Amino acid sequence: MEDIEDLLAGAGAGVPPGFRLPVPAAVGVNPKQRKKNGVTNKLTVVQDSSAPKIPGTQTIYIKTFGCSHNQSDSEYMAGQLSAFGYALSDNPDEADLWMINTCTVKSPSQSAMDTLISKGRSAKKPLVVAGCVPQGSRNLKELEGVSIVGVQQIDRVVEVVEETLKGHEVRLLTRKTLPALDLPKVRKNKFVEILPINVGCLGACTYCKTKHARGHLGSYTVDSLVGRVKNVIADGVREIWLSSEDTGAYGRDIGVNLPILLNAIVAELPLDGSTMLRIGMTNPPYILEHLKEIADVLRHPCVYTFLHVPVQSGSDSVLSAMNREYTVGEFRKVVDTLMELVPGMQIATDIICGFPGETDEDFGQTVDLIKDYKLAQVHISQFYPRPGTPAARMKKVPSNVVKQRSRKLTAVFESFTPYTGMEGKVERIWITDIASDGIHLVGHTKGYIQVLVIGPESMLGTSAMVKITSVGRWSVFGEVIEIISHNNKEVGSHEKVDEKCSPCANSEEACACSKEQELGSSCGTTSCCSQSPMQETTTLLKNEPKQDDQGSRNLIGWFLRNRKNHSSKKMDLAGLESKEKKQIQDLGRQSAWGPVDIALLSGILLSLFTIVALFLNLGSRSLSS
């Protein structure tokens, strides 16, 4: 079966992303058969089309395997299908078509794909397979008779689905330009935007199959990514995850680098800290030269102090066999530098146990590395030979040895207690999800430590101050002390809500804000406001004072500041509510002629009257003489 591109009629004319064409215009084929080079190729019919439904009225089930980049691709495909009228369902039984977005990193994920395809065939469901497996291994036997969407063709998923529902098998794999970032999208979590910043990578790891699928590095422009960030913030997104096969390599193909992108994105984040940025996985070689710049970004109050840096092995000889292009010493430099420069820095890493040629000494070095840092997150996996990779041809470590090493390293890792000492601490968290137990809400600290709290679903998408009550091995539990309300007004708007509360604001004025102004502060938990002696509560407390009391405090504060700065004739009312503005203005008018002012005016008038009388008396005397 050939790619659908080979069958396009008038391909040079171009079609906008996601544009849906009828078969006669989009695919120059006879619905039953076509001839090429004298050979007749029949299109596989996967369902009875005797009574076809109207396109866009069917239900689609989407199953995603693999990384966050795959999840983003699925969300984009779901968005396009939904925009054209298709219903989306989590129930495979009620769906008219199954779409499976696959992962080729490990054998188990591909095996799960095989199982799901078999179930779909048994249920006589039309199937569309997307992702890295068909892109990297298009001739797999398991993919016979199913339609395929390539990783860079997700903007044409509607065409593929419609043709598949008509009973045709189509394949769309040829790589082209990157899919647009402004395609319709249905997020799995409406508060989390997974933003792919590039596809592919610059590496050539001997065990990796993903390079076969995602290809060489291809980066989106800074402007296109910043534009996407602006749009998703306007949609109410609370977390932005930068995703790629190697975040650190971003921009090397288009003349920019990761720090340039990060600074451009951070400049667009709301100053009230309502939306957080999470930097994606990066390999050591491509951030070594930018460590200080990246540390500066990680210290920003709206950026999680968390980074995933896979090391894969603690042995330089194994890293060389993997063709990882760095040493253990360079990995240590990355971790040590970031932990030194970024308070509360959290590092996650990956380990492959039993890579071909790994000796007991090599494995011992890996164990020592993990013991040295006692990282809270280590993803441990056994080596899986991927077909077509150089490592698949290397002499393998016996499987029983691989399993033994994996169990030993897992036991070492699980013996760590990384969150001990957090009990009793007060942390700010960002709440974006519901835990699998259906009881707790899931939030994360600035270090991206998972905190489970109990609260109503209305807390989703909010930020809160919590007291850590207990710690577990994988997460901590907290009690909500206060919920932080976010002021979503734009910076530079008429009221200039965030101007006084910015981190660099004058210390005398930084915290002289109304409640709404302080909620708009960009400072987070370590803000200038938290250091000011005039700090007022910036959150909605359980025992929140009444509005009248709040207004009274604001008025008293205004009088105190007015006495302290008596030379100032005006005050900035930008952060006050309209009611409070009116109260202050009315009070100003009422107090304009106080007793002192009346006494002073009376004295002046009396003096003027006395002077006039003296002049008149002197004038009359001179005339009489």
PyMOL commands that set and color helices and strands:
alter all, ss='L'
color gray80, all
select helices_A, chain A and resi 4-7+11-13+23-26+68-83+92-94+107-122+132-136+141-143+154-165+210-214+222-234+247-249+258-266+284-286+288-298+316-322+328-341+360-373+390-393+399-414+457-459+515-519+524-526+528-531+547-564+578-590+595-624
alter helices_A, ss='H'
color red, helices_A
select strands_A, chain A and resi 33-36+39-42+59-64+87-89+97-102+127-131+147-149+171-172+192-196+198-199+218-219+239-243+276-278+306-308+346-353+377-382+426-434+440-444+450-454+463-471+476-484
alter strands_A, ss='S'
color yellow, strands_A
deselect
rebuild
show_as cartoon
